[in-house]
């Protein structure tokens, strides 16, 4: 979806955000977005690790298929 934005598109988005939110709110918005993204990554990583752990427990002691 966002594969074709490019540099000019990013500059345009940042300029619009600066106009709409003002220079004092942009750092707060960036920080909130970063925190949200970090939490999403951590949750995704934990879910994947739990799935791998459950898979290992289920297959413990079983012979691998030939």
Phi and psi restraints in degrees (value plus and minus 20) as a CYANA .aco file:
   2 UNK   PHI    -122.5   -82.5
   2 UNK   PSI       1.7    41.7
   3 UNK   PHI     -91.3   -51.3
   3 UNK   PSI     -44.0    -4.0
   4 UNK   PHI    -129.1   -89.1
   4 UNK   PSI       4.2    44.2
   5 UNK   PHI     -91.3   -51.3
   5 UNK   PSI     -76.6   -36.6
   6 UNK   PHI      58.3    98.3
   6 UNK   PSI     158.4   198.4
   7 UNK   PHI     -88.9   -48.9
   7 UNK   PSI     -64.4   -24.4
   8 UNK   PHI     -84.1   -44.1
   8 UNK   PSI     -56.5   -16.5
   9 UNK   PHI     -85.8   -45.8
   9 UNK   PSI     -61.0   -21.0
  10 UNK   PHI     -84.6   -44.6
  10 UNK   PSI     -60.6   -20.6
  11 UNK   PHI     -82.9   -42.9
  11 UNK   PSI     -62.0   -22.0
  12 UNK   PHI     -83.5   -43.5
  12 UNK   PSI     -63.8   -23.8
  13 UNK   PHI     -82.6   -42.6
  13 UNK   PSI     -63.2   -23.2
  14 UNK   PHI     -86.1   -46.1
  14 UNK   PSI     -57.8   -17.8
  15 UNK   PHI     -84.8   -44.8
  15 UNK   PSI     -62.5   -22.5
  16 UNK   PHI     -84.8   -44.8
  16 UNK   PSI     -62.2   -22.2
  17 UNK   PHI     -83.1   -43.1
  17 UNK   PSI     -58.7   -18.7
  18 UNK   PHI     -83.9   -43.9
  18 UNK   PSI     -60.9   -20.9
  19 UNK   PHI     -88.5   -48.5
  19 UNK   PSI     -63.6   -23.6
  20 UNK   PHI     -92.7   -52.7
  20 UNK   PSI     -67.6   -27.6
  21 UNK   PHI    -117.3   -77.3
  21 UNK   PSI     -42.2    -2.2
  22 UNK   PHI      65.1   105.1
  22 UNK   PSI     140.2   180.2
  23 UNK   PHI     -89.3   -49.3
  23 UNK   PSI     -43.0    -3.0
  24 UNK   PHI     -97.7   -57.7
  24 UNK   PSI     -46.6    -6.6
  25 UNK   PHI    -110.6   -70.6
  25 UNK   PSI     -40.6    -0.6
  26 UNK   PHI     -79.9   -39.9
  26 UNK   PSI     -64.3   -24.3
  27 UNK   PHI     -81.5   -41.5
  27 UNK   PSI     -57.3   -17.3
  28 UNK   PHI     -86.4   -46.4
  28 UNK   PSI     -61.7   -21.7
  29 UNK   PHI     -85.4   -45.4
  29 UNK   PSI     -61.6   -21.6
  30 UNK   PHI     -83.1   -43.1
  30 UNK   PSI     -61.8   -21.8
  31 UNK   PHI     -84.6   -44.6
  31 UNK   PSI     -63.4   -23.4
  32 UNK   PHI     -84.2   -44.2
  32 UNK   PSI     -61.0   -21.0
  33 UNK   PHI     -83.7   -43.7
  33 UNK   PSI     -62.3   -22.3
  34 UNK   PHI     -83.4   -43.4
  34 UNK   PSI     -61.6   -21.6
  35 UNK   PHI     -83.9   -43.9
  35 UNK   PSI     -61.3   -21.3
  36 UNK   PHI     -84.0   -44.0
  36 UNK   PSI     -64.3   -24.3
  37 UNK   PHI     -84.2   -44.2
  37 UNK   PSI     -61.0   -21.0
  38 UNK   PHI     -83.3   -43.3
  38 UNK   PSI     -63.6   -23.6
  39 UNK   PHI     -84.2   -44.2
  39 UNK   PSI     -59.2   -19.2
  40 UNK   PHI     -83.1   -43.1
  40 UNK   PSI     -64.5   -24.5
  41 UNK   PHI     -82.3   -42.3
  41 UNK   PSI     -64.3   -24.3
  42 UNK   PHI     -83.1   -43.1
  42 UNK   PSI     -62.9   -22.9
  43 UNK   PHI     -83.8   -43.8
  43 UNK   PSI     -63.0   -23.0
  44 UNK   PHI     -82.7   -42.7
  44 UNK   PSI     -63.0   -23.0
  45 UNK   PHI     -83.1   -43.1
  45 UNK   PSI     -62.7   -22.7
  46 UNK   PHI     -84.0   -44.0
  46 UNK   PSI     -60.7   -20.7
  47 UNK   PHI     -83.2   -43.2
  47 UNK   PSI     -62.8   -22.8
  48 UNK   PHI     -84.4   -44.4
  48 UNK   PSI     -62.0   -22.0
  49 UNK   PHI     -85.4   -45.4
  49 UNK   PSI     -59.3   -19.3
  50 UNK   PHI     -84.4   -44.4
  50 UNK   PSI     -59.8   -19.8
  51 UNK   PHI     -84.0   -44.0
  51 UNK   PSI     -62.1   -22.1
  52 UNK   PHI     -85.7   -45.7
  52 UNK   PSI     -60.7   -20.7
  53 UNK   PHI     -83.9   -43.9
  53 UNK   PSI     -64.5   -24.5
  54 UNK   PHI     -82.7   -42.7
  54 UNK   PSI     -59.2   -19.2
  55 UNK   PHI     -83.8   -43.8
  55 UNK   PSI     -62.0   -22.0
  56 UNK   PHI     -85.3   -45.3
  56 UNK   PSI     -59.8   -19.8
  57 UNK   PHI     -86.6   -46.6
  57 UNK   PSI     -61.8   -21.8
  58 UNK   PHI     -83.8   -43.8
  58 UNK   PSI     -56.2   -16.2
  59 UNK   PHI    -116.2   -76.2
  59 UNK   PSI     -13.0    27.0
  60 UNK   PHI     -88.9   -48.9
  60 UNK   PSI     108.4   148.4
  61 UNK   PHI      64.7   104.7
  61 UNK   PSI     -26.1    13.9
  62 UNK   PHI    -109.7   -69.7
  62 UNK   PSI     126.9   166.9
  63 UNK   PHI     -97.4   -57.4
  63 UNK   PSI     120.8   160.8
  64 UNK   PHI     -86.6   -46.6
  64 UNK   PSI     126.3   166.3
  65 UNK   PHI     -86.6   -46.6
  65 UNK   PSI     129.3   169.3
